[in-house]
Amino acid sequence: MVRNPADGNGYIVGAITIINEKPKYSSYGFKFKPEDKDVTWLYNGDGLAILRSSPHLKIDNKKVYLFVLELKVGDYEFYDYNLVTNTGIGYAIKSSKNKFNIPFKVEADAINYIGNIAFFPNYNINDTVILISDNFEEDLGLLKEKYPRKNWQIIQNITLKEGHISNTLIEFE
């Protein structure tokens, strides 16, 4: 049976890749919210989050985590990231110190590939923590294998290519 999104919903899909990680952070997150909603102490957004211990795939120095997320139709934006260290006794969260927003759209009855979100826990050569790139063909094969019941006929490649970034550690490829 092929599964389509519920009425009034769509999917965002992609991959989160952790590169060159020595056990430094126990989880990684990329927070988003509807564009017309403010972050307050009552609402601080939703997000994509992964645990370091549960990758779907290991390739060389990379751990790959696939995601499929069903959301209500609308305009959203990524606005923060979290790198969490949990020692068992306590924990620490590293977040972006600078504001940014990276918009994306969820469309009815659609699967939107938003890209491969790579985290560099120790920074890359450009001092980047996050690199968003178009890895559509490779990720699509992995997504189809991991989630065979999704209606992959309706997928669109809308890899995130830009946003309002001021001195953050994010780049697009």
PLY file of the C-alpha trace (Angstrom):
ply
format ascii 1.0
element vertex 173
property float x
property float y
property float z
element edge 172
property int vertex1
property int vertex2
end_header
0.00 0.00 0.00
1.34 3.43 -0.96
1.02 6.11 1.69
0.19 9.69 0.73
0.12 12.58 3.21
-3.12 13.25 5.08
-5.47 15.90 3.66
-3.98 19.36 4.07
-0.49 17.97 4.69
2.71 17.32 2.79
6.11 15.81 3.51
9.62 17.18 3.79
12.35 14.60 3.32
16.12 14.52 3.20
19.16 13.43 5.16
21.17 14.66 8.10
24.84 13.72 7.84
27.38 13.95 10.65
30.91 14.30 9.28
34.25 13.54 10.99
32.67 13.17 14.37
34.62 12.01 17.35
32.03 11.48 20.09
31.50 15.12 20.94
27.73 15.62 20.79
25.05 13.08 21.64
22.33 14.66 19.49
21.92 17.18 16.69
18.88 19.27 15.85
17.73 21.80 13.29
14.79 23.85 14.57
11.95 25.22 12.42
8.64 27.01 12.82
5.84 28.40 10.66
7.05 31.70 9.15
4.17 33.64 10.70
4.72 32.33 14.24
7.05 33.91 16.77
9.30 31.95 19.08
8.32 32.60 22.71
8.85 30.87 26.00
5.54 29.04 25.37
6.45 27.99 21.82
10.02 27.45 20.69
9.37 25.66 17.41
9.64 22.11 16.17
12.60 20.41 14.67
14.54 17.63 13.09
16.60 15.82 15.71
18.82 12.77 15.58
20.78 10.75 18.13
24.40 10.01 17.34
23.94 6.35 18.28
21.31 5.47 15.65
22.50 6.20 12.09
20.70 4.61 9.15
23.96 4.30 7.24
27.71 4.67 7.82
29.89 5.69 4.87
33.60 6.32 5.48
33.73 9.16 8.02
29.99 9.96 7.71
26.92 8.88 9.63
23.72 9.37 7.60
20.26 9.76 9.13
17.25 9.87 6.78
14.10 11.79 7.66
10.51 11.93 6.46
8.37 14.48 8.26
4.67 15.13 7.62
3.58 18.74 8.23
0.58 20.95 7.60
0.70 22.86 4.32
2.38 26.24 4.71
5.52 28.33 4.76
8.15 27.42 7.35
11.65 28.48 8.26
14.63 26.91 9.97
15.87 29.36 12.59
18.25 27.58 14.98
20.35 24.49 15.49
21.16 22.53 18.65
24.23 20.44 19.38
23.63 18.55 22.64
26.18 16.92 24.92
24.70 14.54 27.49
27.15 13.14 30.03
24.55 11.28 32.06
25.00 13.60 35.02
24.31 16.81 33.12
24.01 18.19 29.65
25.00 21.20 27.58
23.34 22.68 24.50
25.18 24.68 21.86
22.91 26.84 19.68
23.41 29.52 17.07
24.35 32.83 18.63
23.22 34.72 15.52
19.72 34.88 14.11
19.08 33.26 10.76
16.14 31.96 8.77
16.08 29.49 5.92
12.60 29.33 4.38
10.92 26.23 2.97
7.44 25.35 1.79
5.23 22.36 2.50
2.77 21.70 -0.31
-0.40 19.60 -0.28
-0.03 16.03 -1.49
3.68 16.52 -2.20
6.99 15.16 -0.99
9.58 17.94 -0.96
13.24 16.96 -0.77
14.93 19.82 1.13
18.50 18.56 0.92
21.28 16.90 2.83
21.99 18.81 6.04
25.58 18.05 6.99
26.84 18.86 10.49
30.58 19.38 10.96
30.98 19.13 14.76
34.60 20.28 14.49
33.93 22.79 11.68
34.98 22.35 8.05
37.66 24.24 6.13
35.33 27.26 5.78
34.62 27.33 9.55
31.14 26.04 8.80
29.09 23.96 11.24
26.25 23.21 8.77
26.39 22.71 5.01
23.14 22.19 3.06
23.63 20.49 -0.29
21.70 18.83 -3.09
22.31 15.09 -2.85
18.94 14.24 -4.40
19.75 11.17 -6.50
21.76 9.37 -3.82
19.38 10.31 -0.97
16.30 9.36 -3.01
17.61 5.83 -3.49
18.24 5.52 0.26
14.84 7.02 1.14
13.01 4.66 -1.21
14.78 1.71 0.37
14.13 2.85 3.95
10.53 4.05 3.37
9.15 1.89 0.53
5.47 2.67 1.25
5.71 6.40 0.49
4.38 7.60 -2.86
7.75 8.54 -4.38
6.01 9.49 -7.67
5.16 12.88 -6.12
8.65 13.87 -4.91
10.08 17.28 -5.87
13.65 18.44 -5.42
13.49 21.82 -3.66
16.90 21.68 -2.00
17.35 24.69 0.28
19.64 27.15 -1.53
19.39 30.39 0.40
18.28 32.12 3.53
18.85 35.19 5.64
22.12 34.39 7.34
24.20 36.92 9.25
27.58 35.65 10.35
26.26 32.20 11.16
28.13 29.05 10.53
25.86 27.80 7.72
26.57 27.59 4.01
24.79 26.26 0.93
26.34 24.18 -1.82
0 1
1 2
2 3
3 4
4 5
5 6
6 7
7 8
8 9
9 10
10 11
11 12
12 13
13 14
14 15
15 16
16 17
17 18
18 19
19 20
20 21
21 22
22 23
23 24
24 25
25 26
26 27
27 28
28 29
29 30
30 31
31 32
32 33
33 34
34 35
35 36
36 37
37 38
38 39
39 40
40 41
41 42
42 43
43 44
44 45
45 46
46 47
47 48
48 49
49 50
50 51
51 52
52 53
53 54
54 55
55 56
56 57
57 58
58 59
59 60
60 61
61 62
62 63
63 64
64 65
65 66
66 67
67 68
68 69
69 70
70 71
71 72
72 73
73 74
74 75
75 76
76 77
77 78
78 79
79 80
80 81
81 82
82 83
83 84
84 85
85 86
86 87
87 88
88 89
89 90
90 91
91 92
92 93
93 94
94 95
95 96
96 97
97 98
98 99
99 100
100 101
101 102
102 103
103 104
104 105
105 106
106 107
107 108
108 109
109 110
110 111
111 112
112 113
113 114
114 115
115 116
116 117
117 118
118 119
119 120
120 121
121 122
122 123
123 124
124 125
125 126
126 127
127 128
128 129
129 130
130 131
131 132
132 133
133 134
134 135
135 136
136 137
137 138
138 139
139 140
140 141
141 142
142 143
143 144
144 145
145 146
146 147
147 148
148 149
149 150
150 151
151 152
152 153
153 154
154 155
155 156
156 157
157 158
158 159
159 160
160 161
161 162
162 163
163 164
164 165
165 166
166 167
167 168
168 169
169 170
170 171
171 172
